[in-house]
Amino acid sequence: MADNDNGSQPSADLFARLSAIQTIVVAIVALFALAGLMLVGKGFYVKAKDEVAQYLLQRNFGARHRPATEREPPTRLEAIREAPGPLTTGSVR
């Protein structure tokens, strides 16, 4: 048992044992894996953002379109805030 210590020997550095081309291939595979993880994360982010936007739209739509008997009429200040602004082309300030 003491004669065979190959299983307990610490291995050399992984990249030191690989040739230059093998190291490049490993780096490219790692970059593809990282890019895939980033795309999955972006997908989760977009889905979460969509859920929040849908919730806010439903909350806003429900508050504005309740029958008048269930809500109070808007005050003068609220009516002014909800009024549309002046139409501009974007280049005029």
N, C-alpha and C positions, 0 to 999 in steps of 0.2 A: 504494500500500500504506500509506504513512504517513498518507494522508488518511482512511482508514477504520479508526478505532481502536475501533469499537463492541464488537468481540469481546474486547478486552483491558481495557475499562473495568471497574473494580470496580462491582458493582451496589449499589444503595441497600439499606438494611435491608429484609428481607422484609416485616416487619410494618408498616413505614412506607408501603409501596406498596399494602397491602390496606385495604379499607374496614373499618369496625367490625364489620359482620356477617360478613364474610369471616374476620376475625381470630377471632371467636367460633367459627365453624365449624371453623377449623383447630385451635383449642384443644380443642374437643369431640372431633374425630377423634384428636388426640394422646392425650387421656384414655382413649378407647376402646382405642387401641392399647396403652397402658400397662396398662389393666385386662386385656386379653387376654394380654399377656406375664406378668402376675402369675398368672393362672389356669393358664397353661402351666407356670410354675415351681412352683405348688402341686401340680399333677398329678405332676410329676417327684418332688417331695418325698414325696408320699403313696406313690408307687410304690417309692421307695427305702426308706421306712420299712417298708413291707409286706415287702420282700425281707429286711431285717434281722430283722424279727420272725419271719418264716418260718424263717430260718436258726437263730435262737435256740431256737425251738420244736422244730425237728428235732434240734438238738444236745441239748437237755434231755430230750426224749422218748427219744432213743437211749440216753442215759446211764442213765436210770431203768429202762428196760425191757429191758436186756440180761439174758440168763440169769444166774442166780446163780453159775454156775461161772466166768463171765468177769469178774465184778467181786467186789470184797471186800465183806463185809457192812458196813453202816454202823456207825460207832462210836456210843457212847452220846450224845455231843454232837450228831452229825449226826441221830440219830433224834429228839432233842428239838427240833432246829430244824425238822424236817419235820413234826412233829406239829401238828395243827390247833389254832388258838388258841380262846379262849372265844368263844361266840356272844353278840353284843351287838346291840342295835337301832340303834346309832349315836348315840343321844342319851345313853346311859349311859357314863360314863367309869370 
